[in-house]
Amino acid sequence: MKTVKFTIDGKEIETPEGTTILEAALAAGIYIPHLCHIPGYGLRSHASCRMCLVQVEGWRKKKGLVTSCTQPAAEGMVVYTTTPDVVETRREVLEMIMSEHPDRCFTCTRDEHCFLFNVCQRDDVVTDRCLICAKNGRCELQKVVNFVGYPQQRFRSAEEHVFPIIRTNPFIERDWNKCISCGRCVRVCDEIRGVGVLTFTRRGKHMVVDTIFGDSMEDTGCQFCGQCVLVCPTGSLMKRVNKYVGYPDYSVSTICSYCSCGCNLQLEMLDGQIISVTPHRNDEVNKDCLCVKGHFGFDYVQAEARLSGPFVKRSGVLTRTTWDEALDTVARRLTEIKDKYGPQAIGIVASAEGTNEENYLTQKLARAVIGTNNIDDGGNPGHKATLKGLTAALGFAAMTNPMADIEKAGCIFVIGSDITQTHPIAALRIKWAVRKGAKLIVANPREIELCRFAHLWLPVKPGTEVALLNGMMQVMVGQELWDRSFVEERCEQFEALAASLAQYTPEQVSEISGVPQEDIVTAARLLATGGRHPEYRAPAVYDSLVYEAGSQGETDSSCLIYGSGITHHSNALDGVHALANLAMLAGCLGREGGGLYPLAGQNNVQGACDMGALPHYLPGFQRLDDEDARHKFETAWGVETLPQKPGLALLEMLKAAHEGKLKALYVIGQNPLLVAPDFDYAKECLEALDFLVVQDFLPTETAQLADVVLAGVSFAEKDGTFTNAERRVQRVRKVMEPIEEARPDWRIICELAEKMQGDGEKAIFFSYADPSEVMGEINGLVPIYGGITCERLEQGSIQWPCPDSDHPGTPILYREGFDRGKGRFVPVEYKALDEQPDEEYPYYLSIGSILFHHHVGKMSMNSRSLVGIAPECLLEINPQDAEKLGVIEGDMVKVTSRQGELILRAEVTDRSQPGQVFTTFHYPDKAVNRLLPFAVGQFPELNTCAVKLERVEETAGEEAEKVLTEQISGAT
Ligand code: SF4
């Protein structure tokens, strides 16, 4: 790297070429006051506050005064930060800034005697004081004034306008009285978050930061990420929750428990309670960013509804009991059932929200103590398609590249994923890549937010994605656009693939999928060339989105991202195979900026699978039929024989329960009643069990049916590790004690295992002192985690495979070759979904996610702020359809599928296409899964069904909700 040497105030500094004077000075420990600049954030320099003026020796223009945030340091430059010219000009600048800001405490002689929230001795307007500002002591303007000195005041106009504080949403309040127009919030909203909700409005001394037409933030598409609050130097933008509770005693960094981005958080603690969350900077994962759930949705940890101890069912009612009684009951009942019906009569649903260590212990309990492979991380039945498809085609069932790599792509293809809603931080990388010049193709039935950034939107009909993917490959093969050398060197069965594609002409695929022929061709060309196809011209509107018109992405690689729009279909496995085929055909794998990105839902789906919470694999995806692997575990655990036969996955367990074959189910951290298709059938299955145990920290709908409920804890109350979607193992840290009598899940599992075994000499070891001891055992038995020790994780995260403690981890898979030898093309035929609209059920219903809630709602529905912004499950309906049905915004609509019915409130929007409606599965009070048919085959249909719609009276919705509540609680 080229560097330059220069001096600041006589101190010689060496800095990389291109670094601004300000950044170089701050890095060298020299403070230059600044307000509009945010060190290390990567925003374009703005120079609007002009506080960072310095003087450069020998420069005559304007006395050599320059803004150090815009001026790069140069070889031999001599810079001064405290000359009389600098000091005087700075004061004048500060005088202008302070003319608009409350200043009473700055001008008070008692200032030094007052502390936080002190009673003021002056007879001033209350809002004029720093003392009652929640930012007092952390305000950057205070720091600057204290450094520069309070200037004389000739232009004061702050008192001419007193603005009311704006509190229209649960997250952020805006106080224009404290705004200094530095523009930080406006720039992060646009440049970092790609939303552009905030802007400068009005002019002159009336200028304020507002939404463009002065609408509320919620009506302007604000995603409430809170980034604007984080960067506001004053108290103008503040978090509403806990604003006045004071400052934290301490803070601890840990990992978000919502989605599988694995963002690093800083939990701020006061008196043993979480009072706030901020991002913990990690450039590899989330930089300085969080989404609304990570930032504001933490209050579920301290929700009133938390389970504070164990319960057993007595006379049909769950009654609080002691841990001894609860665990004795579970151990006794499971042992009785095992003795009477055999180990296969017991199943365990592990937790994709739990830590790796907990999942490892859960499968050890299942296999070594109970003797069954009936173990499944049951949160997302669709993820199994990724597992099966990618293992068969490539070797590893995981994301191939780090999420940060998306930013380097030349072309990004997102199919079946509303990623800005499900994985908002990964989505930022897409927006940043587009800003650099990457081409973006979005294939989705709905016009999702990402379409605003896309060069091409392919409005594919639900369930026809496989045809579209085959069509794109047909074009690539037909136009000789495929990566011949990659395919010939590294893949097998190309001929079979090429032959299978012949029928998928653009005409044919357009007919099936509804995507225009020319768009199928364009998408194929862009993907095959990393966005650099010579005949492609970006639409003119695109030029306004990027900094430099006509620019290209950082590399000529393409990456493919997919989500539940692929994996929640009954043809999910075909979809995954088709995507793997496409990735290999375009030569996207094993290189920077390329990759295949499956997006799993819950935070630790990847880790739960890695740890063997699967019916077909031992930990580390070691096969059950691999004798050496089995023997290794038998020896390590001291078990004579481990069960060899693959066990049952969640839906198979439910069906077996219905058939009377499965007698007991132990559910940890999951909610099968809402996850499985067909609510009523799932309920019958659970009720058919002889014994149901639920271990969780919040009372789920499934827990209400349980015989015993064991109170676990949230992520904030335990130690361990999570593995995010990109195979990155990260440290989870305990920040608070478990509430009341709740216990960490790893401890409950160990105690139960010990109780089930008694004190015999042959008892399998479960007396771990802490989760790090469990990780030590994992290191020895799971080769991909061999070098991921707790000691190393304290220094930073590691991506598996990492076979030994000298290995640095593997950010990009398949650089040298595929784990299975050669990448295997698996030709797939498009099969239409069973569920097709007809005259009686004329609409497609798609079921997906929204930003403000997560999975089936356990955590987000216990966050007041998240419920406050999105309190009700809505049915998205196109204006044309709404008009046909006589429905207007806010009306109640009865949605009837061939399976069931429910009543939802209408949101009329053209995001959904005519003939298609959309809703979400987050709301337990609606149990949207009642619309889907139960199916035990390879994969259930969890995404789409055919429905009819009918406008109904408002009261019908309330009645339907009451019936559901009674059904769940067993009152009917
Ligand atoms: Fe948490 Fe995911 Fe949001 Fe990151 S993107 S803060 S991991 S929910």
Residues whose N, C-alpha, C, O or C-beta is under 5 A from the ligand:
A	BS01	SF4	C256 Y258 C259 S260 C261 G262 C263 L290 C291 K293 G294 H423 P424 I425
